[in-house]
Amino acid sequence: MIKFQAFYTTQDYVDMQLKRLILNGELNSMKKRATLSILLIVIILSFTLDLFSSFIGAIIGILLIILTGIFVPPALEKTTIKSIQKQQGGRNMENSIGSVEFELDEAGIIRKMQYSTIAFDWDGVIRIGEDQRNYYLFLSKAQILFLPKHPDGLSETDQMRLEDLIGRVRKRIREEYRASREAAK
């Protein structure tokens, strides 16, 4: 059994929520929908205000469309980050941040926090994402368990065992994906 402790901050929680949006493709689809909606409004306003009737008006209309396409996606991402941070600040997150103990073995993961203990079976992991600091274990499209990649104080042997466990889960996910594709043919 591999045991270690991690400490998660409010920023870790915000990063995890953003990672969920990015890995699920939700942030990109939100950006596309918002950009297309605003572009449509700009085009309708351009025609309504008869901007395209003159050469200068056409240039202004085209510039408005281009600027909308350039500035809306980053603005939406900033708004999404602020919204997640506001949600975080507005509710009691004692169970989501702070000190977390992990116990990992062949069967799964036990996560112990101040007020709760939850066990996750490896077979329940449907997808794995990662960045420089964490593994993101998707238990559903909306539920993610994040594990530090290199927990403080973990021995080299346990680090290798952690990576081996994650590797086996990834392999199982790939095999299940291939099998489902074969069955669909």
C-alpha positions, 0 to 999 in steps of 0.5 A: 500500500502506498500512503501519502499526504497532500495539501490542496489550496483554493488555487488548486481547487480552481485549477482542478475545475479549469482542468475539468473544463479543458479536458472535457472540451467544455471550455472550448465549446463555451468559447465557440458558442459565445463567439458565434453568438456575439459574431451573429449579433455584430453582423446583425447590428452591422446590417441593421445600422447599414454599416455595409452600405459604404466602403468605410462602413464595410471596413468597420463592420469587418473589423468589428467581426474580426475583433470580436473573434479575437477578443471574445474567447480570452475574455470568456476564459477570464470570466470563467476563471473569475466565476469559479473563484467566486463560487469557491469563495462563496461556499464552505469548501472544507471538504475540498481543500486542506490536508488530504491523505491518500492510500493506494493499492491494487484495488483502488484509492482511499481519500481521507479528508477532515470530515469524510473518507471516500474509497474509489475503485480503479475500475471506476476511473474512465479517463486520466489527464495530467499536468506537471503537478497532478494526475486527474482521474475522471470518475465521471465527466464532472467528478475528478479526483486529483492526485499529486504526481510527486507527493512530498516524502514519497520513497522512490520505490513508492513513486515507481509503484504509483506510476505503475498503478496509473500506467495499468489504469491507463492501459485498461482504459485504452484496452476498453476503448479499443474493444468498444471500437471493435465491437462497434465495427 
